[in-house]
Amino acid sequence: MSRKDGFVLFIAGDNFSGTGPAIVTDALIKHAPKGTIYLKHRSRVLRAAEILMYIPKCDAVLFSGYSKQNIYGMDLAHIFGKKCAYLMHGCVEYENGINRVPDERMARLERRMLKKADLILAVSRQFEGWLKENYKMHEHKISHLTNGVDWNLMTETPTGQKRDPHGIISVGGGMPRKSILNICKAIEKLRETDLNDITLTVAGDTGADSEAIDSYPFVKDVGLIDHKSLMDLYHKNKLFIQNSSFETFGLAPLEALLSGTDILISSQCGALSVIKKYEDTDIIKDTTDINEIAAKIRRLLSEQNHTRLICELDKESTSWKSRTKELMKIMKALAE
């Protein structure tokens, strides 16, 4: 039950590292009502102490993102009679398999979190459906809280800076599930025609596909970079491509759109849940079909879709303010 002085939510999760889940957690914290509790330390030991200190003071707990400490926190929440939700940004067990780095220990921890959580929140409607299909034993407690859009990122291309009309950018580094290698193959095909000056900038950590991706002469691999540098790269390139075979949401396509960059994304991207209407030419149906990818790249290098797609985003309902209000509603209902 909520206290007389108001409902108190405790948000436990990384909000500082700059990863996608951390950006989401930070946005929820910034837009949460006054009095919301969240972790302030980076040390694992101090964060464990904060969890122990804050759980008795709250009405419900949101564990945002995969963390071994979630097990400890969920056990404490149940000891103190607090309901807890797990905001699931991705599926470690499945994604590690796709990325060819299976880890049974991580998968086992994730399964324990899913079992212990009173509510599992996927970050998109599409991901909710996938979870219900693949984790049927938890179907009764799976719902979703769609990620928000940071409309403050909407900016014009800096004065004096010109976009490379044949510049393409993709995010995800060498992770196989991002299927950037297939983008490379499509670009190689196009460079054998009249589009022989196409370049591809790849941002993100190394992975199983990194060596193969970097072998293409037109690829510039910038590795892991900070958020501001990534936004600058969006402004320098004409087209952003996300060819993921599995993507629970993905902030990058929306950030690229807000930077005035055209986008081409796979049908597996959860970000489509906030775009009300899109056309066949905006979507990659088969992430392995090199001919399809090449044809759609060619079209978008001569046309543009960012203005049309931004118009299909409802600014009010997709804002982080709106998403946080929805979170509070969900968590209050869970605590009752």
RARAPE-V640310 format. One record per run of one state. SS is the DSSP state (A for helix, B for strand, O for the rest). FROM is the first residue (numbers start at 1). TO is the last residue. If there is no record, write none. Layout:
ss->[SS | SS]
from->[FROM | FROM]
to->[TO | TO]
//
This chain:
ss->[O | B | O | B | O | B | O | A | O | B | O | A | O | B | O | A | O | B | O | A | O | A | O | B | O | A | O | A | B | O | B | O | A | O | B | O | A | O | A | O | B | O | A | O | B | O | A | B | O | B | O | A | O | B | O | B | A | O | A | B | O | A | O | A | O | A | B | A | O]
from->[1 | 3 | 4 | 6 | 7 | 9 | 14 | 20 | 32 | 37 | 39 | 44 | 56 | 60 | 65 | 69 | 80 | 83 | 89 | 92 | 99 | 104 | 117 | 119 | 123 | 125 | 135 | 136 | 142 | 145 | 149 | 150 | 151 | 154 | 164 | 172 | 176 | 179 | 180 | 192 | 199 | 204 | 210 | 215 | 219 | 224 | 227 | 237 | 243 | 247 | 248 | 252 | 259 | 262 | 267 | 269 | 270 | 275 | 280 | 283 | 285 | 290 | 303 | 306 | 312 | 315 | 319 | 320 | 336]
to->[2 | 3 | 5 | 6 | 8 | 13 | 19 | 31 | 36 | 38 | 43 | 55 | 59 | 64 | 68 | 79 | 82 | 88 | 91 | 98 | 103 | 116 | 118 | 122 | 124 | 134 | 135 | 141 | 144 | 148 | 149 | 150 | 153 | 163 | 171 | 175 | 178 | 179 | 191 | 198 | 203 | 209 | 214 | 218 | 223 | 226 | 236 | 242 | 246 | 247 | 251 | 258 | 261 | 266 | 268 | 269 | 274 | 279 | 282 | 284 | 289 | 302 | 305 | 311 | 314 | 318 | 319 | 335 | 336]
//
